[in-house]
Amino acid sequence: MTREWFTGIVSSRNKPVTIDTRVANPARVYDYWLGGKDNFAADRELAQEVIAVNPGILAEVRANRAFLGRAVRYLAAKAGVRQFLDIGTGMPTADNTHEVAQRAAPESRVLYVDNDPVVIAHAHALLTGTPDGATSYLEADVRDVETVLAQAKRTLDFTQPIGIMLLMILMMIPDADPYGIVRRLVKEAPAGSYLIISHPAGDIEAQQMADMAERLSRPGPEMTLRTHAEVSRFFDGLELLEPGVVGLSDWRPDPGDVRPAVAAGWCGVAGKP
């Protein structure tokens, strides 16, 4: 018999979480694409449906994960950033933000933020950092940016540079002002901070991406694709690092990287002067 309800995981609010496993969840779908095991039949069904209309999705999610690693490694090892605010964390997998940062700088402090209590519960159980650093978790919605900032200040020092990470999350907030949210986050961060963004493209493999977005929007929230110009707008007023806003595999690839022919997403890293 298929289990339709799952109860017992405790969220960061110290309350048991009950989820309807018949309804696909974006974080668990993404987990499936990355080869994870924290997903249910509904998640796998939707994931396979998306693969059917956009076969490149597996390469894209892996390219996004690789971008995360390269960007965090650069900021920790070369730019001297020791704090990271990772919003829209998703299910824990290999080479999470704190692991990459703390390999380069063990004293790095990382705060993960997600509005899915199941994600946060898994993060509590699976993600541990170095003794010299700090790894914390916040159950909050980026649309409530003031709460995110207020809570983040309990873990991070907002007088010191912060890497603000918004990877594949801004497309999931169509009922809010995503540009305003990003501006607010950046405004609160001190000079020397960085903004790291990745976003699915609306102007690469446009029909396949539109078909994918339609399917991923069914369980909610609605998914919004954006063009290169629209993604670039998130970095207004900041100093883009070379090579600018580029494809997921094109941001400072490592020697020997296997790069997909097409990865329908844009990414970039910019500093706050």
C-alpha positions in Angstrom: 0.0 0.0 0.0 1.4 3.4 -1.0 1.9 5.8 2.0 0.0 9.0 1.3 0.9 10.9 4.4 4.2 11.1 6.2 4.4 12.5 9.8 7.1 12.8 12.3 9.9 15.0 11.0 10.4 17.9 13.3 10.8 21.3 11.7 12.8 24.2 13.1 9.7 25.3 14.9 9.9 22.1 17.0 6.6 20.9 15.6 6.0 17.6 13.8 5.7 18.0 10.0 2.9 16.3 8.1 3.2 16.3 4.3 1.0 14.9 1.6 3.3 12.7 -0.4 0.8 12.5 -3.2 1.7 16.1 -4.1 5.0 16.8 -5.8 7.4 19.2 -4.1 9.9 21.3 -6.0 12.8 20.6 -3.6 12.2 16.8 -3.7 11.8 16.9 -7.5 15.2 18.6 -7.7 16.6 16.1 -5.3 15.5 13.3 -7.6 17.2 15.0 -10.6 20.4 15.2 -8.6 20.2 11.5 -7.8 19.1 11.9 -4.2 16.7 9.6 -2.2 14.6 12.1 -0.4 11.7 12.0 -2.7 8.4 10.2 -3.2 6.4 8.7 -6.1 4.7 11.9 -7.0 8.0 13.8 -7.1 9.5 11.1 -9.3 6.5 11.1 -11.6 6.7 14.9 -12.1 10.5 14.8 -12.5 10.2 12.2 -15.3 7.4 14.2 -17.0 9.7 17.2 -17.0 12.6 15.1 -18.4 10.3 14.0 -21.2 9.7 17.6 -22.4 13.1 19.0 -21.4 15.8 16.2 -21.6 18.5 18.8 -20.8 17.2 19.3 -17.2 19.5 16.7 -15.7 22.5 18.5 -17.2 21.1 21.8 -16.1 20.7 20.9 -12.4 24.1 19.5 -12.3 25.6 22.5 -14.0 23.8 24.7 -11.4 25.3 22.6 -8.6 28.7 22.9 -10.1 28.3 26.7 -10.4 27.5 26.8 -6.7 30.7 25.1 -5.9 32.9 27.3 -8.1 31.3 30.5 -6.9 31.5 29.7 -3.2 35.0 28.4 -3.5 36.1 31.6 -5.2 34.5 33.8 -2.6 35.9 31.8 0.3 39.4 31.2 -1.1 40.1 34.3 -3.2 37.7 37.1 -2.1 38.0 36.5 1.7 34.3 36.0 2.3 33.6 34.1 5.5 29.8 34.4 5.7 27.2 33.0 3.4 23.4 33.4 3.4 22.0 30.6 1.3 18.4 31.2 0.5 16.3 28.5 -1.1 18.5 25.8 0.1 16.7 22.7 -1.2 17.4 19.2 0.0 20.9 18.5 1.2 23.2 16.8 -1.3 26.9 16.6 -2.0 29.1 19.7 -1.8 26.7 21.9 0.0 27.6 25.6 0.6 29.1 25.1 4.0 31.2 22.1 2.9 32.7 24.1 0.0 33.2 27.2 2.0 34.7 25.5 5.1 37.1 23.4 3.0 38.6 26.7 1.8 38.2 28.5 5.1 37.1 26.4 8.1 36.0 29.4 10.1 33.2 30.2 7.5 29.7 30.7 8.8 26.7 29.6 6.8 23.0 30.2 7.3 20.6 28.1 5.2 17.1 29.5 4.6 14.1 27.6 3.2 10.4 27.8 3.6 9.9 24.1 3.4 10.0 22.6 6.9 10.9 19.2 5.5 14.0 20.7 3.9 15.0 22.3 7.1 14.4 19.1 9.1 16.7 17.2 6.7 19.3 20.0 6.9 19.3 19.8 10.7 19.8 16.0 10.5 22.4 15.9 7.7 24.4 19.1 7.6 27.2 19.6 10.1 30.0 22.1 9.8 33.6 22.5 11.1 34.2 23.2 14.8 35.8 26.5 13.8 32.8 27.7 11.8 29.1 27.7 12.1 26.3 26.1 10.2 22.7 27.2 11.0 19.2 26.8 9.5 16.2 29.1 9.3 12.7 28.1 8.3 11.5 31.3 6.6 10.1 32.6 3.2 12.3 34.9 1.2 9.2 36.9 0.4 9.2 37.9 4.1 12.5 39.5 3.6 12.4 41.5 6.9 12.0 38.3 8.9 14.9 36.7 7.0 17.2 39.6 7.7 16.2 39.9 11.3 16.8 36.2 12.0 20.0 36.1 9.9 21.5 38.7 12.1 21.5 36.2 15.0 24.0 34.0 13.1 25.8 36.4 10.7 27.7 39.6 11.4 26.2 42.2 9.0 29.2 44.5 9.6 31.3 42.0 7.7 31.0 40.8 4.0 28.4 38.2 3.2 27.8 36.1 0.2 24.1 36.3 -0.5 23.1 33.2 -2.5 19.8 32.9 -4.5 20.3 29.9 -6.7 17.2 28.7 -8.7 14.8 30.3 -6.2 13.9 33.7 -7.6 11.7 32.1 -10.3 9.4 30.7 -7.6 8.2 34.0 -6.2 5.8 35.4 -8.9 3.4 37.0 -6.4 6.1 39.3 -4.9 8.6 41.8 -6.2 11.8 39.7 -6.7 13.8 42.7 -7.7 12.8 44.5 -4.6 13.6 41.5 -2.4 17.1 41.3 -3.9 17.6 45.1 -3.5 16.6 44.8 0.2 19.0 42.0 0.9 21.9 43.7 -0.8 21.1 47.0 0.9 21.4 45.4 4.3 24.7 43.8 3.5 27.9 45.8 4.0 30.4 46.8 1.3 32.5 43.9 0.2 29.6 41.5 0.1 28.6 39.5 -3.0 25.4 38.5 -4.7 25.3 35.1 -6.3 22.3 34.2 -8.5 21.3 31.4 -10.9 18.0 31.4 -12.7 16.3 29.2 -15.4 16.4 30.9 -18.8 13.4 32.1 -20.8 15.4 32.7 -24.0 17.3 29.4 -24.3 15.5 26.4 -25.6 12.4 28.6 -25.1 9.7 26.0 -25.9 11.2 23.2 -23.9 11.7 25.5 -21.0 8.1 26.9 -21.2 6.8 23.3 -21.2 8.9 22.5 -18.2 7.8 25.6 -16.3 4.1 24.8 -17.0 4.5 21.3 -15.5 6.5 22.4 -12.5 3.9 25.1 -11.7 1.1 22.7 -11.3 1.7 21.8 -7.6 2.6 25.5 -7.0 4.0 28.0 -6.8 4.0 29.3 -10.4 7.5 29.2 -12.0 8.7 32.3 -13.9 11.4 32.0 -16.5 13.5 35.1 -17.2 15.7 36.3 -20.1 19.4 37.3 -19.9 18.4 40.9 -19.6 15.9 40.2 -16.9 18.4 38.2 -14.9 21.1 40.8 -15.4 18.7 43.4 -13.9 19.1 41.7 -10.5 22.7 42.9 -10.4 21.9 46.6 -11.0 24.2 48.8 -9.0 26.7 46.1 -8.3 30.0 45.2 -9.9 29.7 42.1 -11.9 32.7 39.8 -11.8 34.0 38.5 -15.1 32.7 36.9 -17.2 29.4 38.6 -16.3 25.9 37.0 -16.5 26.6 33.8 -18.5 25.3 30.3 -19.0 25.5 27.9 -16.0 28.6 26.1 -17.3 30.3 29.3 -18.5 31.1 31.0 -15.2 34.8 30.3 -14.6 34.7 26.6 -15.5 37.5 24.5 -14.0 40.0 22.8 -16.3 38.7 19.5 -17.5 35.1 20.3 -16.7 32.6 18.3 -18.8 30.3 21.0 -20.0 26.8 20.3 -21.5 26.1 21.5 -25.0 23.2 23.5 -23.6 22.4 24.4 -20.0 19.3 26.6 -20.1 20.0 28.9 -17.2 21.8 32.2 -16.4 24.1 32.9 -13.5 26.4 35.5 -12.2 28.3 36.9 -9.2 28.6 40.6 -8.3 30.3 42.5 -5.6 28.8 45.4 -3.6 31.2 48.4 -3.8 
